[in-house]
Amino acid sequence: MFLVNSAIAICAVAASQAQAVTFVLNDIGGVGAGTRARAGYETAARYWSSLLTDDVTVNLNVGFYELDSGALAEASSSYAYISMNQGYAALTADRTSTLDTQAVGSLRPLGSNGAIEAVANNFANGANGWNGYTDLSTRLDNDGSRNNSSLKITTASAKALGITTHFDGNEINFGSDGTIVFNSGYPFDFNSTDGIPPRSFDFIGVAIHEIGHALGFVSGVDDVDLRTSPGQTEWWWLNDVENSINMSQLDLFRYGSAGNLDWSTQNTPYFSLDGGVSQLFGDSRFATGAYNGDGRQASHWKDTAGRGPQLGVLDPTSARGQMQDITALDLAAIDAIGWDVNMNVLANSNYRLSTASIYRTFSAVPEPATWGMMILGFGMVGASSRYRRRSSKVAIA
């Protein structure tokens, strides 16, 4: 095996599986052949590839070096902008599981204008007279503006859904699907089979988490929250905020009560596949916003107190010494937004796999008959979102 441009593609092809997602990992610094960071990223990619049967390639820039910001890590995704009609049609056509059928059947009906309604933050008159969001109350948002009629999805999930054009008809640029950089100045544990040392962070768990975001576990509520955060006074955002943001396909399953999608930062929304009648698997609450919500980014599950069992690997925080788990809830969300998962998630609601188990199965490169390896390199795109240190826990962006 050899490397070209320090990039390698990883595709898990089990004997009983005709195809799997290929992950291209492009080294942008510190993730060269033989490094622990390279092995950690590859283990995380192999795990996801073992689960997802979509015949697509996900291109990720990966790094492990000192960050000037002092953040634990920085991550970003590339996006496509599609109409609500495009999103509904793609999810309907992509049904391959019982969960998919239930998810599509629970989608709120589109109006004649191709828009849906949801609970959102209320309006208030700003200091200079424009209408901006407030975090003090909510309202029913049914005005058909951009946030009601279009979606912002990651380019990786666009590939899984077979979407090739934005809502304006322009072709989607399928270059890099995201960038993940870990701060080498922080202590990470790369082999969790003997536990995570008290002062270290679970590298493989965080890498699985970040790849999950690239796959599409994101929320437009974070954009709403950012535009109403302290110090954000740009009039072009506040004057017409609803035409400057888009929700994600995950937000199509973000409910506050039966029949009511909830895109506010005020209530306690949850992931539901039955139109909001119930929370999937008993507890599927989302975080509500770093600024106006509960203090955690909305593109995560509700933060678990202390070191208690996380709802899933997409938990917003990780404690030093804490081993991460990926759960059925994580897989259900990934399945619902358009990926093909090679297991019946609804029939395996107790699925919970630690990174120790993942390391044992996916850390070493198996024989060529089991793993396919290819060489490719791609460029770097996207804006950064960061981990932030908070007492004994670190927020995972």
C-alpha positions in Angstrom: 0.0 0.0 0.0 1.2 3.5 -0.8 -0.1 7.1 -0.5 -0.6 9.8 -3.0 -1.1 13.3 -1.7 -1.5 11.8 1.7 -5.0 10.8 0.9 -6.6 7.4 1.1 -10.1 6.0 0.5 -11.7 3.5 2.8 -14.6 1.3 1.9 -15.9 -1.6 4.0 -17.2 -4.4 1.7 -18.4 -7.3 3.8 -19.0 -10.6 2.0 -22.8 -10.3 2.4 -22.9 -6.6 1.4 -22.9 -5.6 -2.2 -21.7 -2.0 -1.6 -20.8 0.5 1.1 -19.9 4.1 1.5 -16.3 5.0 0.6 -14.6 7.6 2.8 -11.8 9.5 1.2 -9.5 10.9 4.0 -7.3 13.7 2.7 -4.4 14.7 5.1 -4.2 18.4 5.5 -1.6 18.1 8.2 -0.5 15.7 10.9 -2.5 12.7 9.6 0.2 11.0 7.6 0.7 7.3 7.2 1.6 5.5 10.4 0.3 8.3 12.7 -2.1 7.6 15.5 -4.4 10.3 14.2 -4.5 8.6 10.8 -5.4 5.3 12.4 -8.1 7.0 14.5 -9.8 8.7 11.6 -9.6 5.4 9.6 -11.2 3.4 12.4 -14.1 5.9 12.6 -14.5 5.9 8.8 -14.5 2.1 8.7 -17.2 1.9 11.3 -19.5 4.2 9.4 -18.7 2.4 6.1 -19.6 -0.9 7.8 -23.1 0.4 8.5 -24.0 2.5 5.3 -24.7 0.7 2.0 -25.1 3.8 -0.2 -22.8 3.6 -3.2 -21.3 7.0 -2.7 -18.0 8.5 -1.8 -17.6 11.0 1.1 -14.6 13.2 0.8 -13.2 14.6 4.1 -10.2 16.8 4.8 -8.7 15.6 8.1 -6.0 17.2 10.3 -4.2 16.9 13.6 -2.1 20.0 14.5 -1.9 22.9 16.9 -4.9 25.3 16.5 -4.2 29.0 17.2 -7.8 29.4 18.5 -7.0 27.1 21.4 -10.2 25.1 20.6 -10.2 21.3 21.1 -11.1 20.9 17.5 -12.6 22.6 14.5 -15.0 21.1 12.0 -17.1 22.1 9.0 -19.3 20.7 6.2 -20.2 21.7 2.7 -23.8 22.3 1.9 -26.4 22.1 -0.9 -29.6 24.2 -1.0 -32.7 22.4 -2.2 -36.4 23.1 -2.3 -38.7 21.5 0.2 -40.3 19.7 -2.8 -36.9 18.3 -3.8 -36.3 17.1 -0.3 -39.6 15.4 0.1 -39.4 13.7 -3.3 -35.8 12.5 -2.6 -36.7 11.1 0.8 -39.8 9.3 -0.7 -37.8 7.8 -3.5 -35.0 6.7 -1.2 -37.1 4.5 1.1 -35.3 1.2 1.7 -36.3 0.3 5.3 -39.2 0.1 7.6 -37.9 3.2 9.4 -37.7 5.1 6.1 -41.3 4.3 5.3 -42.4 5.4 8.8 -40.3 8.6 8.5 -41.7 9.6 5.1 -45.2 8.8 6.2 -44.9 11.2 9.1 -43.7 14.2 7.1 -45.9 17.2 7.5 -47.9 18.0 4.4 -46.6 20.7 2.1 -48.9 23.6 1.2 -49.7 24.6 -2.4 -46.7 27.0 -2.2 -44.4 24.0 -1.4 -43.8 25.1 2.2 -44.5 23.7 5.7 -45.3 25.4 9.0 -43.5 25.1 12.3 -43.3 26.7 15.7 -40.5 29.3 15.6 -39.2 32.2 17.7 -41.4 35.2 17.8 -40.8 38.6 16.2 -40.0 41.8 18.1 -39.1 45.3 17.1 -35.4 45.9 17.3 -33.8 49.0 18.6 -33.6 50.6 15.2 -37.2 49.6 14.2 -36.6 46.4 12.1 -38.2 43.2 12.9 -35.9 40.6 14.5 -36.3 37.4 16.4 -36.6 37.4 20.1 -36.0 34.5 22.5 -38.9 35.4 24.8 -41.8 33.7 23.0 -42.8 31.6 20.0 -45.3 31.7 17.2 -46.6 29.6 14.4 -44.4 30.3 11.3 -46.5 29.6 8.2 -45.6 32.6 6.0 -44.0 30.4 3.2 -40.6 32.2 3.5 -37.3 30.6 2.6 -37.0 28.7 5.9 -40.4 27.1 5.3 -39.8 26.2 1.7 -36.2 25.1 1.3 -33.6 22.9 3.0 -29.9 23.2 3.6 -28.4 19.7 3.5 -24.8 18.5 3.6 -23.3 17.6 0.2 -22.6 14.1 1.6 -26.3 13.6 2.3 -27.2 15.1 -1.1 -25.1 12.3 -2.7 -27.0 9.7 -0.6 -30.3 11.1 -1.8 -29.2 11.3 -5.4 -29.7 15.1 -5.5 -27.4 16.9 -8.0 -28.7 20.4 -8.2 -29.6 23.3 -5.9 -33.1 24.7 -5.9 -32.0 27.3 -8.4 -31.0 24.6 -10.9 -27.3 25.1 -10.6 -25.2 22.0 -10.2 -23.9 21.1 -6.7 -20.1 21.3 -6.4 -19.2 17.9 -5.1 -15.6 18.6 -3.9 -14.8 18.2 -0.3 -17.7 17.2 1.9 -16.2 18.5 5.1 -13.1 19.3 7.2 -12.2 18.0 10.6 -9.2 19.2 12.5 -8.2 18.0 16.1 -6.0 20.2 18.2 -2.8 18.3 18.8 -2.2 20.5 21.9 -4.9 18.5 23.8 -4.5 15.0 25.1 -6.4 12.4 23.1 -6.7 8.6 23.7 -6.5 6.6 20.5 -7.1 3.1 21.9 -10.1 3.0 24.2 -10.0 -0.8 24.8 -8.4 -0.1 28.2 -10.6 2.9 29.0 -10.0 6.6 28.5 -7.3 8.2 30.8 -8.8 10.7 33.3 -7.4 13.8 31.5 -7.8 12.6 27.9 -10.6 12.7 25.3 -11.9 9.8 23.2 -10.4 10.5 19.7 -12.3 7.8 17.8 -15.6 8.7 19.5 -15.2 12.4 18.6 -14.2 11.4 15.0 -17.4 9.3 14.7 -19.3 12.3 16.0 -17.9 14.7 13.5 -18.4 12.3 10.6 -22.0 12.1 11.7 -22.4 15.8 11.2 -20.9 15.6 7.7 -23.4 12.9 6.9 -26.2 15.4 7.7 -26.8 15.5 11.4 -27.2 19.2 11.4 -30.0 21.7 12.2 -31.0 25.1 10.9 -32.0 26.1 14.4 -28.3 26.8 14.9 -28.5 29.4 12.2 -31.5 31.0 13.8 -29.7 30.9 17.2 -26.6 32.5 15.8 -28.5 35.4 14.1 -30.1 36.3 17.4 -27.1 35.8 19.6 -25.7 38.7 21.8 -23.8 41.2 19.7 -25.4 40.2 16.4 -26.8 43.5 15.2 -26.4 43.2 11.4 -29.5 44.7 10.0 -29.6 42.5 6.9 -29.9 39.4 9.2 -32.5 40.8 11.5 -34.5 42.6 8.9 -35.4 39.4 7.0 -33.9 36.6 9.0 -36.4 34.0 7.6 -35.2 34.5 4.1 -31.6 34.1 5.1 -31.7 30.7 6.8 -32.7 27.2 5.8 -33.6 24.2 7.9 -32.1 20.8 7.4 -33.8 17.5 6.5 -33.2 16.4 10.2 -35.4 19.4 11.2 -38.3 17.7 9.3 -38.5 15.3 12.3 -37.9 17.9 15.1 -41.1 18.1 17.0 -42.4 20.0 20.1 -45.7 18.3 20.4 -48.0 16.1 18.3 -48.4 17.6 14.8 -46.1 20.5 15.5 -42.6 20.9 14.2 -40.6 23.0 16.5 -37.7 25.2 15.2 -37.6 27.5 18.1 -34.8 27.9 20.8 -37.4 28.0 23.5 -39.1 24.6 23.9 -37.7 21.1 24.3 -37.9 19.5 20.8 -37.4 15.8 20.1 -36.8 13.4 17.3 -40.1 11.7 16.2 -41.1 9.4 13.4 -44.8 9.5 14.2 -45.6 13.1 13.7 -44.6 14.2 17.2 -46.9 11.8 19.0 -43.9 10.2 20.8 -40.2 10.5 21.2 -38.4 7.7 19.4 -37.1 5.0 21.8 -38.5 7.0 24.8 -36.1 9.8 25.0 -34.9 11.6 21.8 -34.7 15.2 22.9 -32.5 17.7 21.0 -30.4 20.5 22.3 -31.9 23.9 21.7 -29.1 26.4 21.0 -25.8 27.7 22.3 -27.0 31.3 22.7 -30.7 31.5 23.3 -31.5 27.9 24.1 -30.0 25.5 26.6 -26.4 26.4 25.9 -25.7 23.6 23.5 -25.8 23.7 19.7 -29.1 22.5 18.4 -27.5 20.0 16.0 -27.1 17.5 18.9 -29.0 15.4 21.2 -29.9 16.8 24.6 -26.8 17.0 26.8 -26.6 14.2 29.4 -25.9 15.4 32.9 -22.5 14.5 34.3 -21.1 11.3 33.0 -24.4 9.5 32.6 -25.2 7.4 29.5 -25.4 9.6 26.4 -28.5 9.6 24.2 -26.0 9.0 21.4 -22.6 9.8 20.0 -24.1 13.1 18.7 -24.3 14.3 22.3 -23.1 17.9 22.5 -20.3 17.3 25.1 -17.6 14.9 26.0 -15.9 14.7 29.4 -12.3 14.0 30.0 -11.9 10.3 30.6 -15.4 9.6 29.0 -15.8 6.8 26.5 -18.3 7.6 23.7 -21.1 5.3 22.6 -23.0 5.2 19.3 -26.6 4.2 19.8 -29.8 3.2 17.9 -30.9 6.8 18.2 -27.9 8.0 16.2 -28.5 5.4 13.5 -32.3 6.1 13.3 -31.6 9.8 12.6 -29.0 8.9 9.9 -31.5 6.4 8.4 -34.4 8.9 8.4 -32.5 11.7 6.6 -31.7 9.5 3.7 -28.8 7.1 4.3 -29.3 3.3 3.9 -28.4 1.5 7.1 -27.7 -2.2 6.9 -29.7 -3.2 10.0 -33.3 -2.8 11.1 -32.8 0.0 13.5 -36.4 0.0 14.8 -36.0 -3.7 15.8 -32.7 -3.0 17.6 -33.7 -0.1 19.8 -31.2 -1.2 22.5 -28.2 -1.0 20.1 -25.3 0.7 22.0 -21.7 0.3 20.9 -18.7 1.7 22.7 -15.7 3.0 20.9 -13.7 0.2 22.7 -15.8 -2.3 20.8 -15.4 -0.3 17.6 -11.7 -0.2 18.1 -11.4 -4.0 18.5 -13.3 -4.6 15.3 -12.2 -1.8 13.0 -8.8 -0.5 14.1 -6.6 -2.9 12.0 -6.8 -3.0 8.3 -8.2 -6.5 7.3 -7.2 -8.5 4.3 -8.0 -7.0 0.8 -10.9 -9.4 0.3 -12.7 -7.6 3.1 -11.6 -4.0 2.7 -11.2 -2.1 -0.5 -8.6 0.7 -0.6 -8.3 3.4 -3.3 -6.2 6.6 -3.6 -7.6 10.1 -4.2 -7.0 13.6 -3.0 -9.4 16.6 -2.6 -9.3 20.3 -1.6 -10.5 22.1 1.5 -13.8 24.0 1.8 -16.2 25.2 4.4 -16.4 27.5 7.4 -15.4 26.5 10.9 -17.4 25.6 13.9 -15.6 24.8 17.1 -15.4 22.7 20.2 -15.4 24.9 23.2 -14.1 24.0 26.7 -16.7 24.1 29.4 -15.6 23.1 33.0 -15.2 19.3 33.0 -16.9 18.8 29.7 -16.0 20.0 26.2 -18.7 20.9 23.7 -18.6 18.9 20.5 -19.6 21.1 17.5 
